[in-house]
Amino acid sequence: MFGDYSLGDLGSIFVMQGFAGLILFSVYVLMALGLAIIFGQMGVINMAHGEFMILGAYVTWMTSNFFQTYLPSLFSGYFFLAMILAFVASGALGMLVEWVLIRHLYKRPLDTLLATWGLSLILQQAFRSVFGAREVGVDLPQWMLGSLHVSESIEVPINGVFVMCLTVLITVGVAYVMYKSRWGRQVRAVVQNRIMAGAVGINTEKVDRYTYGLGCGIAGVAGSAFTMIGSTGPTSGQLYIVDTFLVVVFGGAASLLGTIASAFSISQTQSTLEFFMSGSMAKVLTLLAVVGILMLRPQGLFALKVRK
Amino acid sequence: MSSNKSGVLMSDEETKGLLSPLRRKLLMGMAALPAITMLPRASFAQAPATSAVNTTGLAVTDTEVTVGILHSATGTMAISETGSIEAEKLAIEQINAMGGVLGRKIKFIQEDGASDWPTFAEKAKKLLVNDKVAAIMGCWTSASRKAVLPVVEQYNGMLYYPTFYEGLEQSKNVIYTGQEATQQILAGLNWIAKEKGAKSFFFVGSDYIWPRTSNKIARKHVENVLKGKVVGEEYYPLGNTQFNSVINKIKLTKPDVIFTDVVGGSNVAFYKQLKAAGIDLSKQALLTISVTEDEIDGIGGENIAGAYACMKYFQSLDNPNNKTFVPAFKKMWGEKTVIGDVTQAAYLGPWLWKLTVEKAGSFDVDKIAAASPGVEFKGAPEGYVRIHENHHLWSKTRVGRAKLDGQFELIYETADLVEPDPFPKGYQ
């Protein structure tokens, strides 16, 4: 298939395809981070993850509308405020959900699957009732549209670069919070031994609530960022949930590094395959590979070493 | 949704569904006996007697006739089907304001297919068997139509189906008010080949029956008739959100035309990423058969401005019918609502049914099916339509160019009505 193209053409395509893979990688990490925290640290299977993302997207949409109507001069910068608001909104809803629903189910992890799935249906219908069944279009400031001209034939999408930077920032932030801060130590202590953690004076209920809130908040930021590349509608969250779970399970729950490694391998496989065959086939082969590896290594790529 | 009232009421009646069909029929027959003697008295001067216009036990009284609306008001497809529901309700309201059908007001029962195909079949059965509706306006995806088709054929119902679709189907019990694939595609390809001198085409679609069949027809046409070349044909799963790889392939193959039938949420991702990858639609010709004004609402006008769409209706059409239709629609459903191709086709359903009933002088499904060919609707927002022998519509095909404000500017329309050809020879 390459016979007809010049070397220069091929070179620039490989560069752009590399970028496409990196962008896909960032998207996967960003959408999986929130779930990895909740699933990994708390053992809660959050089926409503996609809906928390879409809440973030709707917050972004409302912020964009607000700025267009009342503060058009500041419109070019609204996206940063929108992401913060998305984090706050999704995080707050997450904490509320934890208090009302999840905390009663810690001893029955499989039931959280059913409960959060129900929650996702409720949220979808709520979005539909509040924002309407049709998709909404989020207007972006001019500087976030289009692409960077690197050379004559190499163009890098600005929104892709934006997502990449955001992903790096959030990943570093989460890693710092989890592994360096006092609160992160408490979270890990609760994960390892809830009773002992409580005995040494850690408020485990509070830790749970904030962990869940943090996971949902990050989902909200991801949803906000994805308004640049995807659709915003009541059921758009469903588009992400399968890939998200795939990344988290493949990486091995409870491991931030695993999530990143898994996002990287899945995205690179898929993006490379997509170039050589049709999109549907690429997806099938990627899923097959993941299933195969999980059969050999059910605990995922990286697993926490614990005494059984 | 607010207007689900009738649907809720009907759920009481679902217990009746437990009775066997035979017993139901017997009961109905017995119940009807005393009514026969009363019927002559009930006939009005202007409206023909119920016994004369309804010989098969449909839900027709002296003052009312009941039809069903069957779309997804919830689930993934609610995005698309909401417009159809709105259009059908508007048409029914307008028909009632004009005095109804054969002197009877139309009452509708709305059921929710919930984006789930077995649910569509079940609700269709409920509408036909329990509610005895005279016609169903409904379905949107081909999958839901395929699920409903055996039901309307078994219970002899009448379905008015609004979506443009892949063809390869024809039924006594269905009137297809949208275009079938050849009607929609061929004229558009001819136009772009002539206008842009296009020789090479790149196809991108969602991976299911409609895009695959449409692209098959398009490929045959490009290769055999236009003597052009298809340089790529790519499918992505429904709901896919990452198109960077295929966009790179498009850049590599540099086609004259990108021909797309990507649907749903994927659409938004596709056009946003196309724009982000630096593909300028004012220079790169793109012809889509899946983006209507409804979809542009989600995609954003700035992401798709310059693209060409090929279908039979645009909200911006400049004709007297459309000039009364658009304000009436906005008055009923809000100033910001947009009207896409399928919404308009859904609006045709109740009207075509009314005209056919009046032509047949009866609500009986068999008589309507027989009377349908030749029925013409001069008040159609798209201009003028006529039902063909094969139960599809004669209609014009148009090409529009997307503008920044999310509307299409009409660029080209066929001089004559295009004949529907659901089983095209040489294209299969």
Interface residues (C-beta under 8 A of the other chain):
Chain A: Y5 D9 I13 M16 Q17 F19 A20 I23 L24 V27 Q125 R128 G132 A133 R134 E135 V136 G137 V138 D139 L145 G146 S147 H149 S153 E155 P157 I158 N159 G160 F226 M228 I229 G230 S231 T232 G233 P234 T235 S236 Q238 L239 Y240 S271 E274 F275 S278 G279 S280 A282 K283
Chain B: M1 A73 T74 G75 T76 A78 I79 T82 G83 D207 E233 E234 Y235 Y236 P237 G239 N240 T241 Q242 N244 S245 V246 I247 N248 K249 K251 L252 G264 G265 S266 N267 V268 A269 K272 Q273 K275 A276 A277 G278 D294 E295 I296 D297 G298 I299 G300 G301 E302 N303
